[in-house]
Amino acid sequence: MRIAAAIELDEEEQALLKRLARSRSTSVRLAERSRIILLAAQGKTNETIAKELAISRQKAGRWRSRYSAHGLAGIEKDAPRPGRNPQIAEQTVEEVITLTTQSQPEGATHWSRRLMAQAMGISESSVGRIWKVHGLKPHLMKTFKLSNDKQFIEKLEDVVGLYLSPPENAVVFSCDEKSQMQALDRTQPGLPLKKGRCGTMTHDYKRNGTLTLFAALNTLTGEVLGTCAERHRHQEWLTFLKMLNKQTPADKEIHIICDNYATHKHPKVRSWLRYHKRIHVHFTPTSASWLNMVERFFRELTDKQLRRGVFTNVPELEQAVLHFIDTHNKAPSPFIWTKSASDILEKVKRGREKLNKLQSV
């Protein structure tokens, strides 16, 4: 007659198994197996455990024996199951990986499952499985840009310092223009969203003019000050600066973060700034628009208001943009900058090293 394996748990093991049995993030199988071991540790038989947990006696005995032999590792994973041997040779798999990462198919910029299947004489599903196992996604391409600004480090530390440790008795604004916003009208009315069907919109459109938004994001509060103009010359930028100067309390310094657009450095703008000493302008490095926090707000504006918007004229577009800003300012939430300058510099350093290696090949 078989005797069930005796289970003895110390306090640490018992606490761990109880946590696994109760946890909502634990898999259902592991939680059940943990309960089996806890009941077995109480001296209960496999038959009693099976009745309490509504499982078979054989199942209770199996996991009891595995825990007795291997501890927690014995119940975390299923035992390997028999199955047919892989149909694709390792050499074929390696060749698929090499072709995917180091070559291009004839007449195309990247491999597709169909092209790779034809080249290797295997099925498209097999190609897909190989790519999935090895984390290959040839259909995706990410863009990047490393700044060549000679003062990159100085400007980076200056801007990030304003985000992470803003000066006292001062307001920090992240400023930029969102130019060429188009007032687009559709050639035909779309169908509304309904159950079982998404909304529709014609692919073609009518252009009804463009508009530029000048925006300043208060990095501390998340509030946005904005104004619209037909053009984005130095005259409009200067008007925008005057508005910021007027709407900011007179007893506070103003720090403005902006990019290197020529309008921001126009002689007339510089001349005006010389007479307004409380305004300090900080330029981001060239090719580093990601460092300007207001770009994050522009993305929300595009996603939530402009991309699906229908505007028959420019005033309609302007009204929609200003209404979006007003709605945002009713419950503003700041964007939290988390990366230090040293973290960013380390990442840029790694990127430049990789780029230099590719250029030297």
C-alpha positions in Angstrom: 0.0 0.0 0.0 1.3 3.4 -1.0 1.9 6.0 1.7 1.6 9.7 0.8 4.8 11.7 1.1 4.9 13.6 4.4 5.1 17.4 4.0 6.8 19.6 6.6 7.0 23.3 6.2 9.0 25.9 8.0 7.5 29.3 8.8 9.1 30.9 5.7 7.8 28.2 3.3 4.4 28.3 4.8 4.2 32.1 4.5 5.3 31.9 0.8 2.8 29.2 -0.1 0.0 31.1 1.6 0.9 34.2 -0.3 0.9 32.3 -3.6 -2.4 30.7 -2.8 -4.1 34.1 -2.1 -2.4 36.2 -4.7 -4.5 37.4 -7.7 -1.4 37.8 -9.8 -0.3 34.2 -9.4 -1.4 31.7 -12.0 -4.5 29.7 -11.2 -2.4 26.4 -11.4 0.3 27.6 -9.0 -2.3 28.9 -6.6 -4.1 25.5 -6.6 -0.9 23.6 -6.1 0.1 25.8 -3.2 -3.2 25.0 -1.5 -2.6 21.3 -2.0 0.8 21.5 -0.3 -0.6 23.6 2.6 -3.4 21.0 3.2 -0.8 18.2 2.9 1.3 19.9 5.6 -1.7 19.7 7.9 -1.4 15.9 7.7 -4.5 15.5 5.4 -4.7 12.5 3.0 -4.8 12.9 -0.7 -8.4 11.8 -0.8 -9.4 14.5 1.8 -7.4 17.2 -0.2 -9.1 16.1 -3.4 -12.6 16.5 -1.8 -11.9 19.9 -0.3 -10.4 21.3 -3.6 -12.7 19.4 -6.0 -9.8 17.8 -7.8 -8.8 14.2 -8.4 -6.9 12.1 -5.8 -4.2 11.4 -8.4 -3.7 15.2 -8.9 -3.3 15.9 -5.2 -0.8 13.0 -4.9 1.2 14.1 -7.9 1.9 17.6 -6.7 2.4 16.4 -3.2 5.2 14.1 -4.4 6.8 16.7 -6.6 7.0 19.2 -3.7 8.4 16.6 -1.5 11.1 15.8 -4.0 11.9 19.2 -5.5 10.4 21.9 -3.2 8.8 25.0 -4.7 10.6 24.4 -8.1 8.6 21.1 -8.3 5.2 22.9 -8.5 6.2 26.1 -10.3 6.5 24.4 -13.7 4.9 21.4 -15.4 7.1 18.5 -16.2 8.4 18.3 -19.8 5.9 16.5 -22.0 6.8 14.3 -24.9 6.2 15.6 -28.4 7.5 15.4 -31.9 11.0 16.6 -32.7 11.4 20.0 -34.4 10.8 19.8 -38.1 13.2 22.7 -39.0 16.9 22.1 -38.6 19.0 24.5 -36.4 21.1 25.4 -39.4 17.9 26.6 -41.2 16.9 28.6 -38.2 20.3 30.3 -38.1 20.2 31.0 -41.8 16.8 32.7 -41.4 18.2 34.8 -38.6 21.3 35.8 -40.6 19.3 36.7 -43.7 16.9 38.7 -41.7 19.5 40.7 -39.8 22.3 41.0 -42.4 20.7 41.2 -45.8 17.9 42.6 -47.9 15.7 40.7 -50.3 15.9 41.6 -54.0 13.6 44.5 -54.9 12.6 45.3 -51.3 14.0 47.1 -48.2 13.2 44.4 -45.7 12.1 40.8 -45.4 8.5 39.7 -45.2 7.3 36.3 -44.1 6.3 35.5 -47.7 9.7 36.5 -49.2 11.7 34.6 -46.5 9.5 31.5 -46.9 10.2 31.5 -50.6 13.9 32.0 -50.1 14.3 29.3 -47.5 11.7 26.8 -48.8 9.7 26.7 -45.5 6.2 27.8 -44.6 5.3 31.4 -43.7 4.1 30.2 -40.3 7.5 28.7 -39.6 9.2 32.0 -40.5 6.8 33.8 -38.2 7.6 31.4 -35.3 11.3 31.8 -35.8 11.1 35.6 -35.8 8.9 35.5 -32.7 11.2 33.3 -30.7 14.2 35.5 -31.5 12.4 38.8 -31.2 12.8 39.8 -34.8 10.4 42.4 -36.3 11.7 43.4 -39.7 8.5 45.2 -40.6 9.2 47.8 -37.8 11.6 50.7 -38.1 12.4 53.2 -35.3 13.8 56.6 -36.1 16.6 58.4 -34.2 18.7 61.5 -34.4 21.9 62.2 -32.5 22.6 65.9 -32.0 25.8 67.3 -33.4 25.5 70.5 -31.3 29.0 71.4 -30.0 27.4 72.7 -26.8 25.1 69.7 -26.4 26.2 68.9 -22.9 26.0 72.4 -21.6 22.5 73.0 -23.1 21.3 69.5 -22.0 22.3 70.1 -18.3 20.8 73.6 -18.4 17.4 72.5 -19.6 17.2 69.3 -17.5 18.3 71.4 -14.5 15.3 73.7 -15.0 13.0 70.6 -15.1 14.4 68.8 -12.1 15.4 71.8 -9.9 13.7 75.0 -11.1 15.0 78.3 -9.6 13.1 79.8 -6.7 10.7 82.7 -7.2 10.6 82.0 -11.0 8.3 80.5 -13.6 9.7 78.0 -16.2 7.9 77.9 -19.5 8.5 75.3 -22.2 7.7 77.2 -25.4 7.4 76.4 -29.1 5.2 76.9 -32.2 3.0 74.3 -33.7 3.0 75.6 -37.2 1.1 74.6 -40.4 -2.0 73.3 -38.5 -4.4 72.7 -41.4 -8.1 73.4 -41.4 -9.2 70.3 -43.2 -12.8 69.6 -44.3 -13.8 66.2 -45.6 -15.4 65.8 -49.0 -18.2 63.6 -47.7 -19.7 63.2 -44.2 -18.4 60.2 -42.3 -20.5 57.6 -40.5 -20.6 57.7 -36.6 -19.4 55.0 -34.3 -21.9 52.3 -33.6 -21.9 48.8 -32.0 -19.8 46.5 -34.2 -18.5 49.2 -36.4 -15.9 52.0 -36.0 -16.5 55.5 -37.2 -15.6 56.4 -40.8 -13.9 59.3 -42.5 -13.1 59.9 -46.1 -9.4 59.7 -47.0 -9.6 62.9 -49.1 -10.1 66.4 -47.8 -10.4 70.1 -48.6 -7.7 72.5 -47.4 -9.2 75.7 -45.9 -6.0 77.4 -44.7 -3.4 77.0 -42.0 -2.8 78.3 -38.5 0.1 78.5 -36.1 -0.2 78.0 -32.3 2.3 79.6 -30.0 2.2 77.8 -26.7 4.0 78.0 -23.3 3.7 75.1 -20.9 4.2 75.9 -17.3 6.5 73.0 -16.3 5.5 73.2 -12.6 1.7 73.3 -12.9 1.1 71.9 -16.4 -1.0 75.0 -17.3 -0.7 76.1 -21.0 -0.8 79.7 -22.3 -1.4 79.9 -26.0 -2.3 82.2 -28.8 -2.8 81.7 -32.5 -1.5 83.5 -35.6 -1.6 83.1 -39.3 2.2 83.1 -39.6 5.2 82.3 -37.4 7.7 85.1 -38.0 9.7 87.0 -35.4 6.9 89.5 -35.1 4.5 86.9 -33.9 7.1 85.4 -31.6 7.7 88.8 -30.1 4.0 89.4 -29.6 3.8 86.0 -27.8 6.7 86.9 -25.5 5.0 90.2 -24.6 1.9 88.2 -23.7 3.9 85.9 -21.4 5.6 88.9 -19.8 2.2 90.6 -19.2 0.4 87.5 -17.8 3.2 86.5 -15.4 3.4 88.1 -12.0 5.8 91.0 -12.0 7.7 89.8 -9.0 8.8 86.5 -10.7 11.6 85.7 -13.0 10.7 84.0 -16.3 12.8 81.2 -17.8 11.8 80.2 -21.4 12.9 76.9 -22.9 12.8 76.9 -26.7 14.5 75.5 -29.8 17.0 77.0 -32.2 14.5 78.2 -34.8 15.9 81.4 -36.4 12.8 83.4 -35.3 13.7 82.9 -31.7 17.1 84.5 -32.3 16.1 87.4 -34.5 18.0 90.7 -33.7 14.7 92.4 -32.8 13.8 89.7 -30.4 17.3 89.9 -28.8 17.0 93.6 -28.6 13.7 93.4 -26.8 15.0 90.8 -24.4 17.9 93.1 -23.4 15.4 95.6 -22.0 13.4 92.9 -20.1 16.0 91.5 -17.7 13.7 89.1 -15.9 13.2 87.0 -19.0 15.9 84.3 -19.5 16.0 82.2 -22.7 17.4 78.7 -22.7 17.9 77.0 -26.0 17.7 73.2 -26.4 20.5 71.5 -28.4 20.0 71.3 -32.1 18.1 68.1 -33.3 16.8 67.6 -29.8 13.1 68.6 -29.9 12.4 65.7 -27.5 14.0 67.8 -24.8 11.3 70.5 -25.1 8.4 69.4 -22.8 5.7 71.4 -24.7 6.1 68.9 -27.5 4.3 66.4 -25.3 1.3 68.7 -25.1 1.4 69.2 -28.9 1.0 65.4 -29.2 -2.1 65.4 -27.1 -3.5 68.3 -29.1 -3.0 66.4 -32.3 -4.3 63.1 -31.0 -7.4 64.4 -29.2 -8.4 67.4 -31.3 -6.8 67.8 -34.7 -6.4 64.4 -36.3 -10.1 63.6 -36.5 -11.3 67.2 -36.6 -13.3 68.7 -39.4 -12.9 72.4 -40.0 -14.6 74.4 -42.8 -12.4 77.5 -42.1 -9.5 78.8 -40.1 -11.6 80.5 -37.4 -13.2 77.1 -36.6 -9.8 75.6 -36.2 -8.6 78.4 -34.0 -11.7 78.1 -31.8 -11.2 74.3 -31.4 -7.5 74.7 -30.5 -8.2 77.5 -27.9 -11.1 75.5 -26.5 -8.8 72.5 -26.1 -6.3 74.6 -24.2 -9.1 76.0 -21.9 -10.3 72.5 -21.2 -6.8 71.4 -20.4 -6.3 74.3 -18.0 -9.4 73.4 -16.0 -7.5 70.5 -14.5 -3.9 70.9 -15.6 -1.4 68.1 -14.8 2.3 68.6 -15.2 4.4 66.2 -17.3 7.0 64.7 -14.9 10.6 64.7 -16.2 12.4 61.7 -14.7 15.7 61.3 -16.6 18.8 63.1 -15.2 21.3 64.7 -17.5 23.9 62.0 -16.7 21.4 59.2 -17.7 20.6 60.9 -21.0 24.3 61.5 -21.7 25.1 57.9 -21.1 22.4 56.8 -23.5 23.6 59.3 -26.1 27.2 58.0 -25.6 26.1 54.4 -26.3 24.2 55.5 -29.4 27.1 57.4 -30.8 29.5 54.4 -30.2 27.1 52.1 -32.1 26.8 54.7 -34.9 30.6 55.1 -35.1 31.0 51.3 -35.4 28.6 51.2 -38.3 30.3 54.1 -40.1 33.7 52.4 -39.7 32.5 49.2 -41.3 
